Amino acid sequence: MEEGLRERKKRETRTRIADMAMGLFMARGFEQVTVADVARAADVSVNTVFNYFGTKEDLFLDRREEVEDLQSRVVRERRPGESVVAAFRRDFLDAIETRDWRYGLNDGADLFGAIVAASPSLTARFRELAYEQIQHLAATLAEETDADPDDLTPRMVAAQILETTRLLSGHAVARKLAGESWAEILPQLQRQTEQAFDLLESGISGYCVRM
C-alpha cells in the first residue's frame, strides 16, 4: 500500500527528531542532553518529541524495532536446508565484512558504546532491550516451528544466538575503544565468530571436560 502524505510527514518528523537527538548525544553525551534540547534542535515542541518517543532513552534507540525485524527476517529468509544457527552465522559474517550497523559493527560503534557505558540509564535500558529482543526472536522461532506455548526451546535458542552475537560485537567494540584498528580486529573477529557458531551448531557437551 502506498504511503499517504500524513504518514510520510509523520515518518519524516520522527526521523528528523531522532537524527537531531543522536547528533546531540554524540557531541555532548547522553546525560548532558535534555529532551528540550532535542526539541529545539528539531524545531518541534517537547510534547511532539514525546508523541514519537516515550522516553529519552527511546530517542537513543530509535532503530530498536528495525533491529528486531531484521533478526526475525534472518529466520524467515533462511535458505532451503539452512538451520537458524547457520543463517545467523552467515548474516553476522556478512555484517563483519560490510561493517553494517545491525550488529553494532559500523563506523562510530565505538563512540556509541562509550556513550552507553557512561550512562547508567542507557546501560539499564540496553539490558532490558536484550531481554526484549530475545522474546521477539523467540516468538518468531515459535511461529516458524509451530512450537507449543510451554516449549522453552525457542527462547533458549534465541538467547544463545543473540547473546553470542552481542558478545562478539561487544568484544570488537571494546578493542576499538582500546585503540586497535579495524584491520587488526577483523581477522580475529572472523575466527572467533566461526568458533562461536561452531559451538552453537555442535553443542557444548565436549567443552571443558575434566581429564
Backbone bond lengths (Angstrom), bond angles and torsions (degrees), N, CA, C in turn:
res aa  C-N    CA-C-N  psi(-1)  N-CA   C-N-CA  omega(-1)  CA-C   N-CA-C  phi
1 M - - - 1.458 - - 1.531 109.34 -
2 E 1.338 116.72 134.14 1.449 121.21 -177.99 1.525 110.47 -69.64
3 E 1.323 114.63 138.20 1.460 120.39 -179.34 1.529 110.19 -69.92
4 G 1.332 116.54 129.51 1.452 121.03 179.08 1.516 111.73 -77.31
5 L 1.330 116.10 166.36 1.467 121.37 -178.34 1.525 111.58 -60.10
6 R 1.344 116.32 -43.29 1.467 120.32 -178.41 1.527 110.69 -63.32
7 E 1.334 116.04 -43.82 1.461 119.96 -179.27 1.534 110.43 -65.95
8 R 1.341 115.92 -38.84 1.461 119.04 179.71 1.519 111.18 -64.83
9 K 1.340 116.52 -42.60 1.460 119.72 179.48 1.525 111.41 -64.13
10 K 1.327 117.14 -38.44 1.461 120.88 177.78 1.528 110.62 -64.96
11 R 1.321 115.68 -43.24 1.460 119.52 179.09 1.523 110.70 -63.25
12 E 1.343 116.73 -42.48 1.457 120.39 -179.90 1.529 111.54 -65.69
13 T 1.333 116.64 -37.99 1.469 120.04 177.80 1.515 110.51 -65.53
14 R 1.312 116.54 -44.46 1.466 120.43 179.01 1.528 110.90 -60.48
15 T 1.326 116.34 -44.26 1.460 120.49 179.71 1.520 111.30 -63.49
16 R 1.335 117.66 -41.79 1.457 121.18 -179.91 1.522 110.98 -63.42
17 I 1.327 116.17 -43.52 1.464 119.97 178.64 1.529 110.50 -61.24
18 A 1.337 116.21 -47.24 1.463 120.43 -178.41 1.522 111.46 -63.86
19 D 1.324 117.22 -41.59 1.465 120.61 -179.70 1.531 111.15 -65.23
20 M 1.328 116.76 -42.77 1.465 120.26 178.12 1.521 110.76 -63.96
21 A 1.322 116.31 -41.21 1.462 120.49 179.29 1.522 111.04 -62.03
22 M 1.325 116.78 -47.07 1.457 119.34 -178.11 1.522 111.43 -64.29
23 G 1.322 116.78 -37.86 1.454 119.48 176.75 1.522 112.04 -60.27
24 L 1.328 116.20 -42.05 1.468 120.83 177.84 1.528 111.69 -67.32
25 F 1.327 115.97 -42.79 1.466 119.74 179.92 1.532 110.48 -61.96
26 M 1.329 116.41 -42.57 1.459 120.49 -179.09 1.531 110.89 -66.13
27 A 1.319 116.37 -35.19 1.468 120.04 -177.05 1.523 112.70 -79.05
28 R 1.352 116.38 -37.40 1.472 119.51 -171.22 1.524 114.26 -114.83
29 G 1.331 117.44 -20.68 1.457 120.83 -170.02 1.512 110.32 99.65
30 F 1.303 117.23 153.47 1.466 121.39 -173.74 1.516 112.69 -65.97
31 E 1.328 116.82 -45.68 1.458 120.59 -174.25 1.532 112.52 -68.81
32 Q 1.323 116.88 -22.98 1.462 120.42 -176.09 1.537 112.90 -87.18
33 V 1.317 117.59 -4.03 1.473 121.86 -178.26 1.518 109.09 -110.26
34 T 1.323 116.83 133.65 1.461 121.57 176.85 1.520 110.13 -102.56
35 V 1.319 115.67 164.09 1.465 120.11 175.63 1.522 109.99 -62.80
36 A 1.333 116.89 -34.46 1.465 120.37 176.73 1.530 110.92 -62.59
37 D 1.335 117.66 -37.44 1.463 121.30 176.16 1.525 110.51 -60.90
38 V 1.321 115.22 -44.14 1.471 120.45 179.89 1.521 110.29 -63.67
39 A 1.322 116.03 -44.78 1.470 120.15 -179.33 1.524 111.05 -59.19
40 R 1.338 116.44 -43.36 1.466 119.76 179.36 1.523 111.14 -63.79
41 A 1.314 116.54 -43.38 1.463 120.66 -178.41 1.531 111.59 -64.59
42 A 1.346 116.56 -35.52 1.460 121.17 -178.74 1.517 112.61 -89.44
43 D 1.348 117.01 -3.33 1.467 123.43 179.75 1.531 111.55 60.32
44 V 1.348 114.24 46.12 1.462 120.59 175.49 1.522 107.55 -135.78
45 S 1.313 116.87 172.51 1.457 120.73 177.10 1.528 110.22 -83.02
46 V 1.327 115.06 161.53 1.471 119.81 175.54 1.519 110.01 -60.49
47 N 1.334 117.44 -39.96 1.462 120.66 178.26 1.520 111.63 -59.85
48 T 1.337 116.25 -37.54 1.467 119.21 178.44 1.519 110.53 -64.37
49 V 1.330 116.98 -40.95 1.472 119.83 177.21 1.524 110.03 -57.10
50 F 1.342 116.68 -46.60 1.460 120.05 -178.15 1.525 112.69 -72.90
51 N 1.317 117.43 -17.43 1.461 119.56 172.98 1.529 111.40 -66.80
52 Y 1.334 115.33 -29.81 1.466 120.19 -177.85 1.517 112.95 -100.41
53 F 1.333 116.82 -27.67 1.458 121.37 -176.06 1.525 109.02 -133.94
54 G 1.322 115.73 122.93 1.455 119.89 -175.13 1.512 114.28 -67.43
55 T 1.326 116.73 -32.77 1.466 121.15 -178.33 1.526 109.38 -139.31
56 K 1.307 115.28 167.04 1.463 120.05 175.41 1.526 110.65 -62.36
57 E 1.333 116.60 -37.49 1.466 120.17 178.80 1.522 111.21 -61.51
58 D 1.328 117.24 -34.58 1.462 120.34 179.27 1.525 111.73 -64.76
59 L 1.331 117.19 -27.62 1.458 120.40 175.15 1.526 110.88 -62.99
60 F 1.317 115.79 -37.59 1.459 120.83 179.81 1.522 110.93 -73.87
61 L 1.320 116.43 -26.95 1.471 122.31 -175.68 1.526 110.85 -110.43
62 D 1.314 116.41 42.63 1.465 119.40 -172.86 1.519 113.08 -67.44
63 R 1.335 118.47 -17.11 1.471 121.24 -179.11 1.531 112.16 -101.57
64 R 1.327 115.94 15.37 1.464 120.08 -177.06 1.529 112.35 -56.38
65 E 1.325 116.61 -49.09 1.461 119.73 -177.96 1.522 111.30 -65.35
66 E 1.325 116.36 -34.61 1.465 119.90 178.36 1.525 110.53 -64.97
67 V 1.333 116.82 -39.73 1.463 120.64 177.67 1.528 110.06 -62.35
68 E 1.327 116.92 -45.76 1.464 120.66 179.38 1.520 111.12 -60.96
69 D 1.322 116.97 -41.12 1.459 120.64 178.87 1.528 111.17 -64.61
70 L 1.334 116.89 -40.08 1.456 120.50 179.17 1.528 110.94 -64.90
71 Q 1.328 116.90 -38.16 1.464 120.03 178.15 1.526 110.74 -64.96
72 S 1.315 116.72 -40.65 1.465 120.09 177.92 1.520 110.90 -67.37
73 R 1.321 117.07 -33.84 1.464 120.36 178.91 1.517 111.41 -66.39
74 V 1.337 117.67 -34.12 1.464 120.46 176.48 1.527 109.58 -57.07
75 V 1.329 115.98 -40.06 1.467 120.82 178.94 1.526 110.44 -70.41
76 R 1.305 116.56 -50.17 1.469 120.73 -172.72 1.526 112.92 -71.29
77 E 1.333 116.81 -26.18 1.455 120.10 -176.67 1.530 112.88 -105.81
78 R 1.339 117.21 18.15 1.456 118.84 177.99 1.532 109.48 -64.45
79 R 1.304 115.27 154.89 1.460 121.61 -174.84 1.520 111.39 -75.97
80 P 1.335 117.43 159.29 1.475 119.70 177.01 1.528 110.69 -56.27
81 G 1.316 116.04 130.54 1.453 121.05 -179.56 1.516 114.73 79.20
82 E 1.324 117.77 1.71 1.465 121.68 -177.09 1.521 110.58 -95.15
83 S 1.327 116.72 130.84 1.457 120.68 177.06 1.520 109.93 -77.04
84 V 1.324 116.02 165.27 1.466 119.47 178.89 1.527 110.79 -66.80
85 V 1.325 117.84 -33.93 1.464 120.42 177.36 1.527 110.00 -65.67
86 A 1.317 117.22 -43.58 1.463 120.83 178.39 1.524 111.13 -63.98
87 A 1.322 116.77 -36.78 1.465 120.75 179.68 1.527 110.54 -65.91
88 F 1.331 117.23 -42.02 1.459 119.97 178.79 1.530 111.10 -71.23
89 R 1.318 118.57 -34.06 1.469 120.67 174.91 1.529 109.28 -59.05
90 R 1.319 115.83 -49.56 1.463 121.25 -179.11 1.532 110.96 -61.17
91 D 1.335 116.39 -43.05 1.463 120.42 -177.33 1.525 110.77 -68.15
92 F 1.325 117.36 -40.57 1.464 120.29 -178.91 1.524 110.86 -68.33
93 L 1.335 117.22 -41.65 1.460 120.11 178.14 1.528 110.97 -63.90
94 D 1.327 116.38 -35.66 1.465 119.59 175.94 1.533 110.43 -64.83
95 A 1.324 116.58 -40.41 1.468 120.40 179.13 1.526 110.96 -64.75
96 I 1.335 117.13 -35.03 1.461 120.28 176.31 1.525 110.01 -63.59
97 E 1.320 116.06 -46.58 1.468 120.94 -178.06 1.520 111.80 -63.52
98 T 1.316 116.34 -41.24 1.470 120.81 -173.55 1.522 113.11 -94.30
99 R 1.346 116.93 -2.82 1.468 121.99 -176.43 1.526 110.53 54.31
100 D 1.332 115.85 45.56 1.462 120.63 -175.79 1.522 110.76 -80.09
101 W 1.318 115.00 151.09 1.465 122.20 -174.56 1.523 113.32 -73.69
102 R 1.349 118.27 -19.91 1.467 119.92 -167.84 1.524 113.56 -64.08
103 Y 1.348 117.72 -22.14 1.464 120.72 174.84 1.533 111.22 -114.24
104 G 1.321 116.78 13.18 1.457 119.65 178.92 1.509 114.04 72.62
105 L 1.340 116.86 34.76 1.458 121.00 -179.33 1.527 112.30 -112.03
106 N 1.308 116.37 11.47 1.458 121.90 -176.82 1.529 111.58 -82.02
107 D 1.333 115.68 166.27 1.458 120.37 172.36 1.529 108.80 -57.28
108 G 1.313 116.70 134.76 1.463 120.94 -179.32 1.503 113.90 92.23
109 A 1.340 117.30 -5.66 1.467 119.65 -179.92 1.523 111.56 -64.22
110 D 1.338 116.40 -29.63 1.464 118.88 178.73 1.523 111.14 -68.03
111 L 1.330 117.33 -40.09 1.462 120.58 176.27 1.520 110.49 -66.10
112 F 1.330 116.21 -41.37 1.464 122.17 176.73 1.531 109.42 -56.80
113 G 1.337 116.38 -47.55 1.457 120.75 -179.55 1.518 112.75 -64.60
114 A 1.329 116.30 -36.96 1.469 119.93 179.45 1.523 110.86 -66.08
115 I 1.332 116.90 -37.79 1.466 120.68 178.54 1.528 109.98 -65.17
116 V 1.323 116.63 -42.46 1.467 120.07 178.45 1.526 110.55 -63.17
117 A 1.319 116.46 -45.68 1.471 120.43 -178.08 1.516 112.23 -62.39
118 A 1.338 117.55 -29.07 1.459 121.72 -178.13 1.524 112.87 -84.16
119 S 1.318 117.30 -5.10 1.468 120.55 -176.27 1.527 110.87 -120.32
120 P 1.328 118.42 112.34 1.473 120.60 177.80 1.528 112.72 -58.18
121 S 1.329 117.55 -38.59 1.469 119.26 -177.97 1.516 111.37 -69.36
122 L 1.338 117.53 -37.75 1.465 119.93 177.16 1.530 111.09 -69.55
123 T 1.321 116.12 -39.68 1.460 119.77 178.21 1.526 110.48 -59.57
124 A 1.325 116.01 -44.03 1.467 120.45 177.88 1.524 111.12 -64.69
125 R 1.333 115.86 -41.20 1.469 119.29 -179.90 1.520 111.12 -65.52
126 F 1.320 118.09 -35.33 1.456 120.70 178.08 1.527 111.27 -67.34
127 R 1.325 117.57 -33.54 1.468 119.92 175.38 1.528 110.03 -64.75
128 E 1.317 116.69 -41.95 1.463 120.80 176.75 1.526 110.30 -63.81
129 L 1.325 115.57 -41.53 1.459 120.41 -178.74 1.526 111.32 -62.75
130 A 1.317 116.34 -38.76 1.464 119.65 178.90 1.526 110.41 -60.05
131 Y 1.317 116.31 -43.11 1.476 120.58 177.62 1.526 110.50 -64.11
132 E 1.325 116.25 -44.10 1.468 120.18 -178.51 1.526 111.38 -62.44
133 Q 1.321 116.72 -39.33 1.458 119.85 179.79 1.521 111.69 -67.52
134 I 1.326 116.43 -37.31 1.470 119.80 175.90 1.528 109.86 -62.01
135 Q 1.318 117.02 -44.85 1.460 120.41 179.64 1.527 111.44 -62.98
136 H 1.328 116.27 -40.46 1.459 120.34 -179.25 1.528 110.57 -65.87
137 L 1.332 116.74 -47.01 1.458 119.90 179.27 1.522 111.01 -65.20
138 A 1.328 116.79 -38.55 1.468 120.71 178.11 1.522 111.09 -60.54
139 A 1.321 116.66 -39.05 1.465 120.15 178.28 1.527 111.09 -63.39
140 T 1.329 116.40 -39.31 1.461 120.41 177.23 1.523 110.80 -65.61
141 L 1.329 116.89 -44.01 1.462 120.70 178.45 1.528 111.55 -63.22
142 A 1.315 116.49 -40.43 1.462 120.60 178.66 1.526 110.66 -63.26
143 E 1.319 115.71 -39.63 1.466 120.46 178.70 1.527 110.84 -66.30
144 E 1.331 115.89 -43.10 1.464 120.36 -178.54 1.527 112.44 -66.89
145 T 1.320 117.08 -31.80 1.464 121.26 -176.57 1.526 113.10 -102.61
146 D 1.337 115.24 -0.29 1.468 120.42 -177.94 1.533 110.30 55.14
147 A 1.325 115.35 45.27 1.466 120.84 -175.57 1.518 111.24 -73.88
148 D 1.308 115.35 148.75 1.461 122.19 174.69 1.535 108.97 -67.13
149 P 1.333 118.59 145.53 1.468 120.69 -179.74 1.531 113.64 -56.11
150 D 1.322 117.60 -28.81 1.458 120.79 179.94 1.529 113.03 -87.40
151 D 1.326 117.45 -1.77 1.462 121.56 -179.07 1.527 109.30 -77.19
152 L 1.322 116.68 118.40 1.467 121.09 -179.02 1.519 113.24 -82.69
153 T 1.323 117.24 -8.23 1.464 120.36 -174.30 1.519 113.64 -56.88
154 P 1.353 119.84 -47.66 1.475 118.23 179.77 1.514 113.20 -56.93
155 R 1.340 117.40 -39.13 1.457 120.01 -179.90 1.523 111.63 -70.46
156 M 1.338 117.15 -38.93 1.454 119.69 178.50 1.517 111.36 -65.56
157 V 1.328 116.71 -42.19 1.464 120.61 179.59 1.526 110.17 -66.21
158 A 1.332 117.06 -45.55 1.463 120.68 179.46 1.523 110.84 -59.80
159 A 1.328 117.05 -43.32 1.468 121.12 -178.70 1.526 110.86 -63.18
160 Q 1.328 116.88 -43.89 1.462 120.11 -178.13 1.534 111.31 -65.57
161 I 1.320 116.80 -43.45 1.464 120.14 -178.58 1.523 110.87 -66.00
162 L 1.330 117.16 -50.45 1.466 119.84 -174.82 1.526 112.24 -70.24
163 E 1.331 117.73 -35.58 1.460 118.73 176.81 1.525 110.30 -67.52
164 T 1.328 117.16 -33.17 1.464 120.41 176.91 1.517 110.80 -64.72
165 T 1.329 117.49 -46.63 1.465 119.67 -179.37 1.525 110.76 -67.32
166 R 1.332 117.72 -35.68 1.472 120.00 178.20 1.526 111.20 -66.20
167 L 1.315 116.16 -41.44 1.463 120.04 179.51 1.521 110.59 -62.84
168 L 1.319 116.70 -44.18 1.459 120.90 -179.03 1.530 111.43 -64.88
169 S 1.319 116.74 -49.16 1.463 119.47 -178.34 1.528 110.87 -68.36
170 G 1.332 117.15 -38.44 1.461 120.61 178.51 1.516 112.09 -62.58
171 H 1.337 116.51 -38.97 1.466 120.43 178.40 1.521 110.39 -66.47
172 A 1.327 116.76 -39.83 1.462 120.57 179.17 1.527 110.66 -64.16
173 V 1.325 116.61 -42.86 1.464 120.67 179.50 1.534 110.66 -64.93
174 A 1.322 116.47 -40.25 1.471 120.22 178.97 1.523 110.99 -62.09
175 R 1.315 117.07 -39.12 1.470 120.35 178.45 1.528 110.43 -67.33
176 K 1.341 115.98 -38.13 1.473 119.59 177.97 1.534 110.06 -64.76
177 L 1.330 116.18 -41.50 1.460 120.10 178.22 1.527 111.61 -64.87
178 A 1.330 116.28 -27.76 1.467 120.71 179.32 1.525 111.96 -79.32
179 G 1.339 116.73 -3.09 1.456 119.57 174.72 1.513 116.04 107.42
180 E 1.331 118.39 0.51 1.457 120.27 178.77 1.525 110.47 -77.29
181 S 1.311 115.76 152.00 1.456 120.67 177.76 1.528 109.60 -86.16
182 W 1.334 114.94 160.24 1.467 118.64 177.95 1.530 110.70 -62.82
183 A 1.337 117.68 -33.32 1.460 121.05 178.84 1.525 111.18 -62.39
184 E 1.333 116.71 -33.12 1.462 120.85 177.42 1.523 111.40 -75.99
185 I 1.318 116.39 -36.22 1.466 121.77 -175.61 1.521 112.08 -76.01
186 L 1.328 116.33 -38.62 1.472 121.79 -169.48 1.528 114.90 -53.41
187 P 1.342 120.31 -54.02 1.472 118.93 -174.93 1.527 113.56 -59.46
188 Q 1.331 116.22 -43.75 1.469 118.80 -179.34 1.521 111.01 -69.74
189 L 1.319 117.32 -36.84 1.462 120.02 178.30 1.528 110.75 -62.36
190 Q 1.297 117.14 -39.73 1.464 120.27 177.27 1.528 110.79 -63.76
191 R 1.340 116.59 -43.73 1.464 119.89 178.09 1.532 111.11 -64.01
192 Q 1.330 116.49 -44.32 1.461 120.40 179.69 1.522 111.36 -62.44
193 T 1.325 116.71 -37.00 1.473 120.74 177.83 1.518 110.71 -64.07
194 E 1.322 116.52 -45.94 1.470 119.80 179.19 1.528 110.35 -61.32
195 Q 1.322 116.81 -43.76 1.467 120.57 -179.84 1.525 111.36 -64.45
196 A 1.335 116.23 -42.38 1.467 120.02 -179.08 1.523 111.38 -63.60
197 F 1.314 116.33 -44.28 1.465 118.93 -179.49 1.517 112.12 -74.95
198 D 1.331 117.40 -25.12 1.464 119.37 170.73 1.526 109.95 -60.80
199 L 1.331 116.26 -43.04 1.463 120.37 178.44 1.525 111.29 -63.70
200 L 1.325 116.34 -41.84 1.465 119.18 178.84 1.516 111.42 -63.41
201 E 1.320 116.35 -38.71 1.459 119.70 -177.26 1.524 112.47 -75.60
202 S 1.337 116.51 -36.09 1.463 118.97 -174.80 1.514 113.48 -97.27
203 G 1.330 116.46 -14.69 1.464 120.06 -177.09 1.521 110.38 90.83
204 I 1.324 115.78 165.67 1.467 120.00 -174.79 1.529 112.22 -111.01
205 S 1.329 116.35 16.69 1.475 118.32 -176.67 1.511 112.49 -64.28
206 G 1.354 117.04 -26.87 1.459 119.43 -179.55 1.503 114.14 -94.24
207 Y 1.345 116.87 7.12 1.459 120.33 -177.46 1.532 111.27 -89.55
208 C 1.326 117.60 133.74 1.466 123.81 174.69 1.531 111.89 59.76
209 V 1.334 116.06 47.76 1.467 120.56 176.09 1.514 108.74 -82.24
210 R 1.324 117.02 131.36 1.472 120.16 -179.94 1.533 109.34 -73.55
211 M 1.306 115.52 129.29 1.464 121.39 -179.61 1.532 110.23 -92.78
